[in-house]
């Protein structure tokens, strides 16, 4: 039985060839130095401890799977590849996993999709070794060029050509697989193929509890580090850590939200500490049962913060900033060309129960991108106007936005205004534009 197929041998060949070049060529001195620094950064106690826990966990999982005849020694190669890719890399993506609300659901479903099944089938049959050796650098080069072309619209023609090349290769691969299934189905229809298909998804499914535990652990670790700066007295800090463990448990989103709220207030007594927890649970209850807000006063903040979510400007939590001032904001999103791309964000401001102001802010970091920035603002301002009081912008307001001209008008007991602030002395003549809808 072959340990590696032709595609894997080709990849190993090129990795070996590149390694020989890097470690022998005189011009690669800086690369070797960087590689040594990377290795020294990798072999630290924290990383080695986590990897040791992962390996121990997976050894236990594999033992029980083998006892259930769901794993055998023939799957050792697939298991090692899985550990080096999915298992290992997941530990370095905990922050992105934390932001992905559907990660655990998608991790299971994605392995069962038709595309995943097709990807598995086409990997069973490979081309002759010499063809695979030629294809590996070509496909890597095309993929790298495509990644660069996707960053700038001026390369859209190159991007289209590269996508056609990859599509042609994909069609060729599928055709080759279909042909091989017809003339040599016996190499596909066997027990090993069945194991090859279900073992990696099964390992992923069994690995998810470990990822979740590490996610919870890393979140608590980060929060406890922040508490060292937020709560000065050690007694209250220790109590805060204990109460957080008991009250939040595995609810890491509420835990992080509480930690950011604590950073905004002064915890000088035990009562202050208890109030910070009570406040967090009151806010969560208000989110689950939002009160109706009369249109003349403003909007429900928990509805308002979703006004632009479909346009990619969903906000974070609506929470207290100062005593009576509450706010929710989206992350700054870059767009456009220019030397420094423009960025845009959405803000919901008001009191505890009423959002009285909705604001879209565009930072035009390079004046040469003004037209693109204003067109983007017009698109989002129109969407916000329709979402907030069910009317689109007037022609007068649209023209003012495209011209970058300050304006204010009233509509449906709301004030709609556009302001512009120049940045004196800015190298690229930057400025910001603010589109604001507020209660009269």
N, C-alpha and C positions, 0 to 999 in steps of 0.2 A: 504493500500500500504506500503510495506517495505521501510524504509528509506535507510538502508544499505543492500547489499547482503552478502552472507556468506563469500566471500573473503575479503570484507571490514571489516566485523565484526572480522574475524580472525586477520587481520592486526592490528585493533584497540586493540584487546585483548593483543597481544604481545607487542605493544607499551605501553599499560597501565601497563603490568606486568614488563617490563624493567624499566619504570619510577618509579614504587613502589620500585624496588630493588635499583635503583640508589639513591633515596632520603631517604632510610632507612638503607642501609648497611653501617657499619662503615668503610669498606675498600674503599668506594666510596667517601670519603671526598674530595679528589683532583678533582674527576670528577664533584662533585657538585660545587666546587669552580670555576672550568673552565667554567661550565655552567652559573654561575652567571656573570662571566666576559664577556661571550659571550652575555648575555642578556643586560648588561650595555653598551656594544659596539654597540648593535643593536638599542637600544632606544636613538639615538642621533638625533639632530635636522634635519640634512641633510637626513638621511634615513627615518625618520618619515614624512618629508615634501614630499619626492618622493612617498612614499606609499600612503599618503593622496591624492596626485594628481592622482595616478593610480586608487584608489578606486573611487574617484569622477568621473573620466573619464569613468570607467566601469559602474558605476551607470547610467550615462547619456546614454551610449551605450545600456544597458539592457532596459532602459525605452523606447527608440525608437524601439528596437527589439520587445518588448512586444506590442507596438502600432501597429506593422506590423504583429502581430500574429506569430512571429518567436521565441518567448520565452514565457514560462509560469512558474508559481510558482513550478511546478513539476521538473523544471531544476535547482532549487536552490542548491541542493547537487552537481550536476555536475559543476555548476558555481563556487561554493566555492572551489571544488577540482582544477578546472582550475586556479583560482586566486592564490591558494597556490603553484601550481606547475609551470605551463607555465608563467602566468602573473608575479608572484613574482620573480621566478628564472631568468627570462629574464633580469630583472633590474640589476642582479649581473653578467651578462655575456655580458655587453655592449662592453668590450674590445675584446672578442672573436667574437662577432657579427660584430664589426668594421672590423676585419680581414677577415671575411667570405663574399666574394664578392656576393655570391648567397643566402645569408640568407633569404632575403625577398621573393625571388622567391621560395626557397625550403620550406619556412614556409607554403605556400599555396599548393604547389604541393604534398608535403609529406602526407598531410591529405587526398589526393584523390587517393593515390596509393593503389593497390590491397592489399599490406601488411597491411596498416592502416585499410582497411575495414575488413580484416581477424581478426586483433587484436580486433577490436570492436565486431565482431560476437562471438568470443570465450569468451569474457568477459561477454556476456549476461547470459550464463549458468554457474553456479558454482557447485562445488562438495558439498556434505553434509558438514555441519559446522565442524564436528570432523575431516574430511579429510583435509579441508582447514586449520584448526588450526595446524595440523601436517605438512602440506606442506610448510607453510610460513617460519619457521626457517630452514627447509631443503634446500629450494631454495635460501634463503639468504646466507646460509653457502656455498653452491655450487658456487654461483655468486661471493662471496668474495674470495674463493679459486681460482676461474678462473682468477679473476683480478690480483691476486698475481702471478699465474703461467704464465700469458702472459708477465710478465716483464723479465723473464729469460728463455733462450732457454733450459737450463738444465731440466726444468720442462715440456718439450714438451709432454712427455707421460702422465703425470698427466693432462695437459691441454686437450689432446685428450679425455681422459676418462671423464672429467667433461663436455666437449662439447657433448659427446654421452649421458650423463645423461640428460642434458638440452634438447637435441633433442628428447629423448625418452618421456620426460614430454610434450614437444610441440606436438608430434604426438598423445599422449594419450589425450591431451586437445582437439585437433581437432577432434579426433574420438568421444569423449564424446559429443562435440558440434553437430557433424553430427547426432549422435543418438538422441539427445534431439530435434533437429530441425525436425526429422522424427516423433517422438512420441508426441511432445508438441510444435508444431509450433505456437499455438495461443499466447503463452507468448512472442514470438518474433515479430510476424506480427501484431503490433498494433501501435497506434499513438505515445505512449510514446517512443517506440523504435526508431521511426523516429526522434523524437526530440533529444533523447540521441545521435543519430548518427551525426546530422548536427550542433547541438548547439556548441560543443567545437571548431570545425574548424571555425565556423562562428565568435565565440568570438576571436579566434586567428587572423582572417582576419581583424576584426574591431580594434584589439589591435595594429596592426602593425604601424599605423600612430603615436600612442603615443610612441612606442619604437623608431621610427625614430626621433621624436622631442627630446626625452631624449638623444639619441645618438649624435645629433647635439649639444645640450646644453652641455653635458659632455665634448665633444671635444673642444668646445670653452673655457670652464672653464679650462681645462688642458693647452691649448695653452696660455691663458692669464696669467696663473701662470708661465709658462716658460718665457714669455716675461719680467717678473719682473727681471729675471736674465740676459736676453739677451740684453735688452734696458734699460740703466741706467737712462736716463732723462725721467722724468714723462710725460712731454709734448709729446715727440715723442712716448712714450709707449701708451698714450691715443689715439694719432692719428693713431697708428698702429692698435689698437683694432677697431677703427671706420672704417678705410679703409678695414680691413679684413672682417668685417661684411657686408660692401657694396659690395666689389669685389668678395669675395668667397661665400658669402651667405650660401647655404647648401652643397657646394662642400667641404666636410670635409677632403677628401684625399689631395686636393691641399692646404687646410689650414694647415694641419699638415706638409706637405712637406715644405711649406713656413716658418713655425716656426722653423724647424730644420736648414734651410738655414740661417735664421736670426741669429741663435746661432753661426754660423761660421764667421760672418762678424761683423764689428763695425758700428753700426748705430749712427753716430755722428752729422748728419744733416738731414734736411727734404729731401734733394736730395738723401741721402743714403737710406732713407726709401722708397721713390718712386722707386728708382732703384731696391730694393729688390722685389717689386711687379712686375715691368716690367720684371725682370729676370725670375720670375716664369712663367709668361705667355709666354715668348719667348721659354723657355724650353718645355713647354707643346705643343706649336705649332710645335717645332722641332720633338717631339715624334710622333705627328700626321702625319707629313710630313717628314719622315727621308730622308736624302740625300744619294745617292749612294756613296760608298767608294771604291776606287780602291783596289784590293786585295793586292797589294804590300805595301800599306800604313797601312792596318789593316782591321777592320770591322766596320760596323755601330754599334754604342754602343747599340742602341735600339733593334737590332737583336741579338747581342752577349749576352746580359743579359738574353736571353731566351734559350741559348744553352743547359743548363742543367735543365731546368724547369721540363721536364718529369721525370728526375731522382730525383726530390724533392729538387733541389738547385736553385730555381728561385730567382733572386735578387730583391732588392728594386729598387727605382728610381736611374737613372744615373744622378748624380748631381755634382756640383762643390765642391771640398774639400778645395783647395787653389786657388790662382789666376788663374793658367793655368792647374791645375790638377783636373781631374774629375774621379769619381769612382762610381761603384755600387757593392753591396755585398749581399750575401745571409746570412740568420741567420746561426749560428753554429748549426749543426745537430749532436746529439750524436748517437753513434752506438757501437756495440761490447760488450764484457764482461768486464773483468778486474776489478780491485778495483775501478778505476775511468774510465768510458767509454771514448773512443776516440771521437773526434768530427771533423767535416769537413765543409768547407765553400768554396764558389766560388766567385771570385773577377774579375770585369771587370774594367780596368784602361786605361786612355788615356787623350785626350783633349776634347774640347767641341763637335767636330763633328766626331772624329775618336777614336775608341778603339784600342790601340796598344798592349795591354797585357792582356792575360787571365790566371788566376791563380787558381789552386785548392790547398788549404792548409789543411793538416791533422795534428791535434795535437794528438800525441800518448801520452796520459797522464799516461799510465802504459805500460812499455816495454813488459810485458807478452802478451799483445794484438797486438804485432807488425805484426804478420802474417795476422790477420783479417784486420788490418788497411791498409796494403799494397795491399791486394786483393781488398779492397773497392776502394782504390785510382786507381788501375789498371782499374777497371771497369769504373770509371767515367772519367779517363784520356782518355781511348779509345773512350768513347762517345763524349768527348769534341774534340778530334782530328778529328773525323768523321764530327762533326757539324761545326767545324771552317774552315777546308780546305779539307773536303771530302776524307780523307784518314785515315786508321787505323794505330795504332802504329806499329813500326818495332819490330821484335823479340828482337833486342838488347835493345830497350827502355823498353819493357815488362819485360825482365829479370832484368834490372837495378831497376825497380820499386819493383819487388818482393824481390830483394836482399837488397833494401835500399841503393843503390850505386849511388852517384852523376854522372850525365852524361849530355852531351849536343850534339845535332845534328841538322842539317839543312834539311829542306824539304819544297819544294814549297814556296820559299822566306820567310820562317818562321823559327825561332829558337825554338827548343823544348828542354827544359832543366829540370833537376831534381836536386833539392838541398835538403840537410838534415842538420838541426841545432840541435846539442845536447844541453840539458839544464843542465849545470854543477850544481852539488849538489842537483839535483832533487831527491826526496825521492823514486820515482818509476822509476828512470832512463828514464824520459820522453824526448821527442824530437818532432820536427815538420818536415814534408816533404812537399816540395812545387813543384808542377808540373806546369810549365809555358810555354805557347805558346805566342810568341811575334813576331812582325815584325822585319825583319833584317834592 
